[in-house]
Each structure stands twice: as C-alpha cells, then as structure tokens.
Amino acid sequence: MLCALELDEPCVSFRPDHPEGLRPPRQMRFEFRQERSTKSAWAFPTAAEQAALHSA
C-alpha cells in the first residue's frame, strides 16, 4: 500500500522487487537516424525577397 490512490491494480509507479532492488522499467533506446536530405523544407525569405514583397 505505497500508493496514495485506492486502486484494485498496481500504481503506475509500481516497481517489482528484485534481488538487486527496485528497478525502473526498461525504456526505449534512442538512436540517431541519418538525414535523408540536406536541403531544408522551408527557409525565411532573403532580405531582397522581403524588400520586393513590401515595395509593391
């Protein structure tokens, strides 16, 4: 009864007791992917393009 909630099932913070002690659940591994494209999908307009937009 370590959980503050009265539930019929274990709390989300429940950790099974192992001989090594209480261990958190295993998490997914983070793996870096190679970038497929080197060109960005969107970029800010250049100063010349901005001036042309606002001069009209």
NUZAZA-871484 format. One record per residue (C-alpha): z, y, x; residue number from 1. Coordinates in Angstrom, 2 decimals, padded with zeros to 5 digits. Layout:
@pz: Z py: Y px: X pos: NUM
...
END
This chain:
@pz: 000.00 py: 000.00 px: 000.00 pos: 1
@pz: -001.00 py: 002.52 px: 002.66 pos: 2
@pz: -003.50 py: 004.19 px: 000.35 pos: 3
@pz: -002.33 py: 007.14 px: -001.75 pos: 4
@pz: -004.62 py: 006.03 px: -004.60 pos: 5
@pz: -003.68 py: 003.26 px: -007.01 pos: 6
@pz: -006.81 py: 001.07 px: -006.89 pos: 7
@pz: -007.47 py: -002.63 px: -007.51 pos: 8
@pz: -009.64 py: -002.75 px: -004.39 pos: 9
@pz: -009.12 py: -001.66 px: -000.77 pos: 10
@pz: -009.34 py: 002.05 px: 000.01 pos: 11
@pz: -012.46 py: 003.37 px: 001.80 pos: 12
@pz: -010.27 py: 003.98 px: 004.84 pos: 13
@pz: -009.09 py: 000.31 px: 004.89 pos: 14
@pz: -009.27 py: -001.38 px: 008.29 pos: 15
@pz: -008.80 py: -005.16 px: 008.60 pos: 16
@pz: -006.05 py: -006.21 px: 011.01 pos: 17
@pz: -007.49 py: -007.83 px: 014.16 pos: 18
@pz: -005.60 py: -009.18 px: 017.17 pos: 19
@pz: -006.90 py: -006.16 px: 019.13 pos: 20
@pz: -005.56 py: -003.78 px: 016.48 pos: 21
@pz: -007.13 py: -001.78 px: 013.68 pos: 22
@pz: -010.78 py: -001.09 px: 014.41 pos: 23
@pz: -013.12 py: 001.29 px: 012.57 pos: 24
@pz: -016.25 py: -000.27 px: 011.04 pos: 25
@pz: -019.33 py: -000.51 px: 013.24 pos: 26
@pz: -021.68 py: 002.42 px: 012.98 pos: 27
@pz: -025.43 py: 002.54 px: 013.27 pos: 28
@pz: -026.88 py: 003.22 px: 016.68 pos: 29
@pz: -028.62 py: 006.50 px: 017.30 pos: 30
@pz: -031.98 py: 006.05 px: 019.01 pos: 31
@pz: -034.34 py: 008.79 px: 020.07 pos: 32
@pz: -037.97 py: 008.49 px: 018.98 pos: 33
@pz: -040.93 py: 009.66 px: 020.95 pos: 34
@pz: -042.52 py: 012.71 px: 019.39 pos: 35
@pz: -045.89 py: 011.85 px: 017.91 pos: 36
@pz: -047.35 py: 015.32 px: 018.02 pos: 37
@pz: -046.79 py: 018.16 px: 020.39 pos: 38
@pz: -048.06 py: 020.86 px: 018.05 pos: 39
@pz: -045.64 py: 022.33 px: 015.55 pos: 40
@pz: -046.49 py: 022.16 px: 011.86 pos: 41
@pz: -045.71 py: 025.84 px: 011.32 pos: 42
@pz: -045.19 py: 028.89 px: 013.52 pos: 43
@pz: -044.37 py: 032.55 px: 012.97 pos: 44
@pz: -047.41 py: 034.83 px: 012.96 pos: 45
@pz: -048.08 py: 036.75 px: 016.14 pos: 46
@pz: -047.43 py: 040.49 px: 016.32 pos: 47
@pz: -051.16 py: 041.18 px: 015.96 pos: 48
@pz: -051.37 py: 038.95 px: 012.85 pos: 49
@pz: -048.34 py: 040.69 px: 011.30 pos: 50
@pz: -049.81 py: 044.13 px: 012.01 pos: 51
@pz: -053.10 py: 043.09 px: 010.39 pos: 52
@pz: -051.25 py: 041.86 px: 007.28 pos: 53
@pz: -049.31 py: 045.10 px: 006.81 pos: 54
@pz: -052.05 py: 047.58 px: 007.75 pos: 55
@pz: -054.20 py: 046.85 px: 004.71 pos: 56
END
